Amino acid sequence: MGYETRVGTELEFYLLDKDTLKPRDRGIQVYGLPRASELEHVLGPIRRHLSAVGIPIEQSNPEYAAGQVEVNIRYDEALKAADRVVAFRGLVKELGNAHGYHATFMSKPFFAESGNGFHVHHSLWHDGNNLMADNGSLSALGRQYLAGLQQHMAEISMVSATTPNAYRRRQPYTFCPINNTWGVDNRTVGLRVILGNDSAIRVEKRDGSADCNPYLLLALEIAAGLKGIENKLEPTAETTGNGYEDQDHQPIPTDLATAVALARESDLMAEVLGPDLLELLIQHSEREIEFIANQVTPVEIERYLESF
């Protein structure tokens, strides 16, 4: 099609005490300067080392849970963006360890706290121009790309959330979407349109988990967006209020078994990944489902051992 894809990424993770595997701090200070200052002794070196290896960081900040951090990596072409995500996760774990922390990108390490997301910002460019921009609004091409992401959001969930644990993150009022709604600067929806000057206009897909495979997910998301352009799709009506209360849009899977069932029927996933890789991923997911289902968990011990 002649478009250049540009992808920016946000990753959330927890910095936990190495010995207790719990946050050292307490309470929520999302974007809070005192909490940022407390964590600067580890976040500062992380940013500097990442910059030294060519991973440009746009910002880092405390997130919506004790010990949780978000880092935004500057947009670039998709393969380079995926490479940076993998390098970033490895470097964060190593540098965290050097400062006495265990860094984890596990989707939902604490059920009562915010999960770790992987938000992907999509834009299309040609000759230095952002094709998603139209005088401060989302262009017709951008709307078609948005519609493609919206149409295929549920069916690619097996790759955007790859473990049974990842689906525990998909709960209302947790800053993780539960359906394929979209809206302008709305953090309760699945697809957030971000406006501003023309170079900054983009679509943010918000359902991915921080422990996903970025190569596979970016390939599928870009293919979904391009299908929207190819088929001249139009997005549904914008959700202007609370996306969690929206009953008119398709829900995304809240368990891996449902995601696997959708993947089996997905022409897009078969086309992008190939039938052999798709079947391998399905088999791996089914093994994970079976393994987790056959465990006796600490919660079960706590709840039932002395009750019966």
Kinemage of the C-alpha trace (Angstrom):
@kinemage 1
@onewidth
@group {chain A} dominant
@subgroup {mainchain}
@vectorlist {calphas} color= white
{ca met a 1} P 0.000 0.000 0.000
{ca gly a 2} L 3.026 2.289 0.236
{ca tyr a 3} L 2.495 3.311 3.862
{ca glu a 4} L 5.198 3.461 6.516
{ca thr a 5} L 3.999 2.122 9.848
{ca arg a 6} L 5.157 3.875 13.001
{ca val a 7} L 4.646 2.260 16.390
{ca gly a 8} L 5.123 3.699 19.853
{ca thr a 9} L 4.917 1.469 22.910
{ca glu a 10} L 4.069 1.795 26.595
{ca leu a 11} L 5.058 -0.950 29.003
{ca glu a 12} L 4.047 -1.317 32.626
{ca phe a 13} L 5.955 -3.380 35.166
{ca tyr a 14} L 6.409 -3.833 38.900
{ca leu a 15} L 9.612 -3.215 40.849
{ca leu a 16} L 9.449 -5.636 43.776
{ca asp a 17} L 11.753 -6.321 46.679
{ca lys a 18} L 13.984 -9.241 45.653
{ca asp a 19} L 13.497 -11.070 48.934
{ca thr a 20} L 9.788 -10.595 49.582
{ca leu a 21} L 8.576 -10.178 45.967
{ca lys a 22} L 6.309 -7.395 47.202
{ca pro a 23} L 6.428 -3.631 46.601
{ca arg a 24} L 8.622 -1.673 48.978
{ca asp a 25} L 6.334 1.356 48.822
{ca arg a 26} L 2.655 1.594 49.722
{ca gly a 27} L -0.392 3.290 48.282
{ca ile a 28} L -1.157 4.785 44.890
{ca gln a 29} L 0.831 7.764 43.617
{ca val a 30} L 0.189 7.580 39.880
{ca tyr a 31} L 2.364 10.268 38.216
{ca gly a 32} L 3.272 11.443 41.720
{ca leu a 33} L 6.555 13.330 42.060
{ca pro a 34} L 7.332 12.020 45.582
{ca arg a 35} L 7.032 8.407 44.382
{ca ala a 36} L 9.007 9.210 41.231
{ca ser a 37} L 11.737 10.704 43.388
{ca glu a 38} L 11.798 7.581 45.582
{ca leu a 39} L 12.286 5.391 42.510
{ca glu a 40} L 14.754 7.640 40.695
{ca his a 41} L 17.744 5.736 42.079
{ca val a 42} L 16.695 2.815 39.886
{ca leu a 43} L 14.665 4.513 37.109
{ca gly a 44} L 17.438 7.031 36.400
{ca pro a 45} L 20.047 4.345 35.613
{ca ile a 46} L 17.457 2.405 33.611
{ca arg a 47} L 16.754 5.437 31.408
{ca arg a 48} L 20.450 6.228 30.970
{ca his a 49} L 21.399 2.664 30.043
{ca leu a 50} L 18.494 2.397 27.625
{ca ser a 51} L 19.511 5.652 25.966
{ca ala a 52} L 23.095 4.402 25.705
{ca val a 53} L 21.977 1.362 23.690
{ca gly a 54} L 19.743 3.407 21.400
{ca ile a 55} L 16.338 2.926 23.016
{ca pro a 56} L 14.818 6.435 23.233
{ca ile a 57} L 12.617 6.837 26.312
{ca glu a 58} L 9.979 9.561 26.184
{ca gln a 59} L 8.918 9.308 29.825
{ca ser a 60} L 8.830 7.136 32.926
{ca asn a 61} L 6.410 7.513 35.804
{ca pro a 62} L 4.822 5.718 38.761
{ca glu a 63} L 1.635 3.904 37.776
{ca tyr a 64} L -1.651 2.978 39.424
{ca ala a 65} L -0.291 0.632 42.099
{ca ala a 66} L 2.467 0.522 44.676
{ca gly a 67} L 5.686 -0.536 42.974
{ca gln a 68} L 4.256 -0.178 39.470
{ca val a 69} L 6.018 1.858 36.791
{ca glu a 70} L 5.238 2.802 33.197
{ca val a 71} L 7.853 3.612 30.561
{ca asn a 72} L 7.055 4.994 27.095
{ca ile a 73} L 9.381 4.175 24.195
{ca arg a 74} L 9.458 6.624 21.283
{ca tyr a 75} L 7.696 5.573 18.088
{ca asp a 76} L 9.625 4.080 15.165
{ca glu a 77} L 9.148 1.515 12.409
{ca ala a 78} L 7.438 -1.615 13.660
{ca leu a 79} L 10.284 -4.159 13.617
{ca lys a 80} L 12.592 -1.767 15.428
{ca ala a 81} L 9.832 -1.071 17.953
{ca ala a 82} L 9.461 -4.800 18.663
{ca asp a 83} L 13.241 -5.206 19.004
{ca arg a 84} L 13.284 -2.360 21.506
{ca val a 85} L 10.520 -3.912 23.599
{ca val a 86} L 12.432 -7.188 23.941
{ca ala a 87} L 15.710 -5.421 24.758
{ca phe a 88} L 13.909 -3.092 27.158
{ca arg a 89} L 12.356 -5.913 29.163
{ca gly a 90} L 15.681 -7.701 29.501
{ca leu a 91} L 17.588 -4.572 30.500
{ca val a 92} L 14.966 -3.528 33.043
{ca lys a 93} L 15.151 -6.928 34.738
{ca glu a 94} L 18.962 -6.857 34.853
{ca leu a 95} L 19.233 -3.262 36.043
{ca gly a 96} L 16.454 -3.738 38.561
{ca asn a 97} L 18.281 -6.749 39.970
{ca ala a 98} L 21.477 -4.706 40.286
{ca his a 99} L 19.573 -2.224 42.484
{ca gly a 100} L 17.921 -4.839 44.697
{ca tyr a 101} L 14.630 -5.185 42.815
{ca his a 102} L 12.915 -7.979 40.960
{ca ala a 103} L 11.258 -6.414 37.910
{ca thr a 104} L 8.276 -8.308 36.532
{ca phe a 105} L 6.192 -7.788 33.413
{ca met a 106} L 3.735 -10.512 34.470
{ca ser a 107} L 0.257 -9.391 33.441
{ca lys a 108} L -1.460 -9.627 36.832
{ca pro a 109} L 0.936 -10.369 39.712
{ca phe a 110} L -1.523 -9.061 42.329
{ca phe a 111} L -5.240 -9.598 41.809
{ca ala a 112} L -6.353 -6.543 43.795
{ca glu a 113} L -3.897 -4.222 42.033
{ca ser a 114} L -3.511 -2.815 38.553
{ca gly a 115} L -2.173 -5.206 35.897
{ca asn a 116} L 0.742 -4.657 33.543
{ca gly a 117} L -0.315 -3.515 30.089
{ca phe a 118} L 1.352 -3.136 26.700
{ca his a 119} L -0.242 -0.200 24.908
{ca val a 120} L 0.575 0.219 21.220
{ca his a 121} L 0.324 3.580 19.422
{ca his a 122} L -0.269 3.251 15.667
{ca ser a 123} L 0.279 5.806 12.911
{ca leu a 124} L 0.854 5.638 9.140
{ca trp a 125} L 3.305 7.891 7.303
{ca his a 126} L 4.325 8.782 3.749
{ca asp a 127} L 7.007 11.278 2.692
{ca gly a 128} L 7.237 12.621 6.235
{ca asn a 129} L 3.494 13.200 6.596
{ca asn a 130} L 1.229 11.528 9.145
{ca leu a 131} L -1.576 10.055 7.053
{ca met a 132} L -3.793 9.645 10.104
{ca ala a 133} L -4.016 13.411 10.537
{ca asp a 134} L -6.507 15.751 8.892
{ca asn a 135} L -6.297 19.289 10.286
{ca gly a 136} L -6.263 18.175 13.892
{ca ser a 137} L -8.727 15.303 13.448
{ca leu a 138} L -8.411 11.627 12.606
{ca ser a 139} L -8.340 11.309 8.816
{ca ala a 140} L -10.619 9.079 6.743
{ca leu a 141} L -7.668 6.710 6.307
{ca gly a 142} L -7.097 6.751 10.053
{ca arg a 143} L -10.752 5.898 10.668
{ca gln a 144} L -10.476 2.910 8.332
{ca tyr a 145} L -7.335 1.719 10.141
{ca leu a 146} L -9.136 2.174 13.457
{ca ala a 147} L -12.077 0.153 12.128
{ca gly a 148} L -9.772 -2.697 11.140
{ca leu a 149} L -8.249 -2.799 14.614
{ca gln a 150} L -11.737 -2.720 16.086
{ca gln a 151} L -13.085 -5.515 13.900
{ca his a 152} L -10.209 -7.901 14.663
{ca met a 153} L -9.494 -6.955 18.279
{ca ala a 154} L -11.240 -9.916 19.907
{ca glu a 155} L -10.010 -12.588 17.504
{ca ile a 156} L -6.290 -11.806 18.031
{ca ser a 157} L -6.570 -11.910 21.829
{ca met a 158} L -4.644 -15.175 22.059
{ca val a 159} L -1.550 -13.190 21.035
{ca ser a 160} L -2.306 -9.928 22.853
{ca ala a 161} L -2.837 -11.856 26.109
{ca thr a 162} L -0.894 -15.107 25.998
{ca thr a 163} L -1.337 -16.707 29.435
{ca pro a 164} L -4.322 -17.603 31.626
{ca asn a 165} L -3.046 -15.015 34.095
{ca ala a 166} L -3.231 -12.258 31.467
{ca tyr a 167} L -7.019 -12.522 31.392
{ca arg a 168} L -7.264 -11.710 35.094
{ca arg a 169} L -6.179 -8.221 34.030
{ca arg a 170} L -9.290 -7.778 31.868
{ca gln a 171} L -11.604 -6.471 34.552
{ca pro a 172} L -13.817 -3.342 34.619
{ca tyr a 173} L -12.368 -0.174 36.117
{ca thr a 174} L -8.759 -1.377 35.984
{ca phe a 175} L -7.595 0.761 33.031
{ca cys a 176} L -7.732 -2.392 30.907
{ca pro a 177} L -10.486 -2.560 28.278
{ca ile a 178} L -13.134 -5.271 28.213
{ca asn a 179} L -14.612 -4.574 24.751
{ca asn a 180} L -13.725 -3.117 21.350
{ca thr a 181} L -15.071 0.367 22.033
{ca trp a 182} L -13.205 3.431 20.801
{ca gly a 183} L -13.138 7.068 21.827
{ca val a 184} L -11.112 10.259 21.787
{ca asp a 185} L -8.757 10.481 24.776
{ca asn a 186} L -10.892 7.960 26.661
{ca arg a 187} L -9.011 5.498 28.860
{ca thr a 188} L -12.024 3.244 29.457
{ca val a 189} L -12.190 2.071 25.832
{ca gly a 190} L -10.254 -0.517 23.862
{ca leu a 191} L -9.022 1.884 21.191
{ca arg a 192} L -8.110 5.409 22.214
{ca val a 193} L -7.774 8.093 19.535
{ca ile a 194} L -5.205 10.723 20.488
{ca leu a 195} L -5.484 14.121 18.812
{ca gly a 196} L -3.226 17.180 18.840
{ca asn a 197} L -0.862 18.565 16.248
{ca asp a 198} L -0.826 16.570 13.025
{ca ser a 199} L 2.429 14.747 13.777
{ca ala a 200} L 1.010 13.408 17.057
{ca ile a 201} L -2.376 12.051 15.913
{ca arg a 202} L -2.565 8.288 16.378
{ca val a 203} L -4.616 5.308 17.574
{ca glu a 204} L -3.689 3.567 20.827
{ca lys a 205} L -4.670 -0.094 21.241
{ca arg a 206} L -4.916 -0.769 24.968
{ca asp a 207} L -5.709 -4.445 25.542
{ca gly a 208} L -2.257 -6.026 25.200
{ca ser a 209} L -0.394 -7.481 28.177
{ca ala a 210} L 3.178 -6.531 29.032
{ca asp a 211} L 4.376 -10.140 28.791
{ca cys a 212} L 3.161 -10.703 25.212
{ca asn a 213} L 5.310 -11.415 22.135
{ca pro a 214} L 5.650 -7.963 20.510
{ca tyr a 215} L 6.694 -9.312 17.107
{ca leu a 216} L 3.562 -11.404 16.697
{ca leu a 217} L 1.237 -8.831 18.204
{ca leu a 218} L 2.492 -5.890 16.136
{ca ala a 219} L 2.294 -7.980 12.959
{ca leu a 220} L -1.324 -8.870 13.696
{ca glu a 221} L -2.360 -5.381 14.776
{ca ile a 222} L -0.841 -3.739 11.696
{ca ala a 223} L -2.431 -6.357 9.440
{ca ala a 224} L -5.791 -5.734 11.119
{ca gly a 225} L -5.502 -1.988 10.575
{ca leu a 226} L -4.523 -2.433 6.936
{ca lys a 227} L -7.499 -4.755 6.406
{ca gly a 228} L -9.651 -1.857 7.510
{ca ile a 229} L -8.125 0.315 4.792
{ca glu a 230} L -8.288 -2.424 2.170
{ca asn a 231} L -11.969 -3.066 2.871
{ca lys a 232} L -12.828 0.599 3.489
{ca leu a 233} L -14.334 -0.186 6.879
{ca glu a 234} L -15.899 2.407 9.133
{ca pro a 235} L -15.667 2.275 12.928
{ca thr a 236} L -18.753 2.048 15.081
{ca ala a 237} L -20.116 5.107 16.852
{ca glu a 238} L -17.658 6.670 19.269
{ca thr a 239} L -18.019 5.861 22.959
{ca thr a 240} L -18.014 9.239 24.687
{ca gly a 241} L -18.734 8.034 28.199
{ca asn a 242} L -17.770 5.045 30.307
{ca gly a 243} L -16.611 2.250 28.017
{ca tyr a 244} L -16.986 -0.317 30.788
{ca glu a 245} L -20.751 0.262 30.789
{ca asp a 246} L -21.089 0.077 26.997
{ca gln a 247} L -23.356 -2.833 26.024
{ca asp a 248} L -23.327 -2.211 22.270
{ca his a 249} L -19.803 -3.321 21.393
{ca gln a 250} L -18.146 -6.708 21.079
{ca pro a 251} L -16.550 -7.911 24.325
{ca ile a 252} L -12.994 -9.162 24.158
{ca pro a 253} L -12.189 -12.567 25.682
{ca thr a 254} L -11.785 -12.739 29.441
{ca asp a 255} L -10.248 -16.215 29.424
{ca leu a 256} L -7.642 -17.917 27.262
{ca ala a 257} L -9.950 -20.755 26.184
{ca thr a 258} L -12.317 -18.272 24.527
{ca ala a 259} L -9.365 -16.565 22.850
{ca val a 260} L -8.135 -19.915 21.507
{ca ala a 261} L -11.571 -20.675 20.065
{ca leu a 262} L -11.596 -17.327 18.251
{ca ala a 263} L -8.044 -17.860 16.995
{ca arg a 264} L -9.027 -21.197 15.449
{ca glu a 265} L -11.642 -19.418 13.344
{ca ser a 266} L -9.505 -16.390 12.466
{ca asp a 267} L -8.642 -15.987 8.790
{ca leu a 268} L -6.466 -13.011 9.693
{ca met a 269} L -4.308 -14.986 12.133
{ca ala a 270} L -3.914 -17.852 9.664
{ca glu a 271} L -2.934 -15.415 6.921
{ca val a 272} L -0.434 -13.411 8.980
{ca leu a 273} L 1.108 -16.173 11.097
{ca gly a 274} L 0.687 -19.108 8.741
{ca pro a 275} L -1.264 -22.245 9.663
{ca asp a 276} L 1.700 -24.080 11.221
{ca leu a 277} L 2.698 -21.304 13.629
{ca leu a 278} L -0.940 -20.620 14.465
{ca glu a 279} L -1.507 -24.287 15.344
{ca leu a 280} L 1.674 -24.319 17.454
{ca leu a 281} L 0.481 -21.264 19.391
{ca ile a 282} L -2.935 -22.830 19.902
{ca gln a 283} L -1.386 -26.041 21.228
{ca his a 284} L 0.890 -24.070 23.558
{ca ser a 285} L -2.082 -22.077 24.864
{ca glu a 286} L -4.091 -25.245 25.457
{ca arg a 287} L -1.214 -26.737 27.458
{ca glu a 288} L -1.039 -23.598 29.590
{ca ile a 289} L -4.780 -23.767 30.228
{ca glu a 290} L -4.536 -27.428 31.249
{ca phe a 291} L -1.481 -26.874 33.457
{ca ile a 292} L -3.029 -23.981 35.387
{ca ala a 293} L -6.385 -25.755 35.706
{ca asn a 294} L -4.713 -28.746 37.350
{ca gln a 295} L -2.959 -26.790 40.116
{ca val a 296} L -4.003 -26.580 43.750
{ca thr a 297} L -3.517 -22.890 44.461
{ca pro a 298} L -2.659 -21.125 47.732
{ca val a 299} L -6.064 -19.426 47.589
{ca glu a 300} L -7.792 -22.821 47.550
{ca ile a 301} L -5.726 -23.973 50.528
{ca glu a 302} L -6.564 -20.794 52.437
{ca arg a 303} L -10.252 -20.980 51.579
{ca tyr a 304} L -10.992 -24.680 52.012
{ca leu a 305} L -8.321 -26.492 54.055
{ca glu a 306} L -9.688 -25.611 57.486
{ca ser a 307} L -13.311 -25.270 56.382
{ca phe a 308} L -13.972 -28.904 55.533
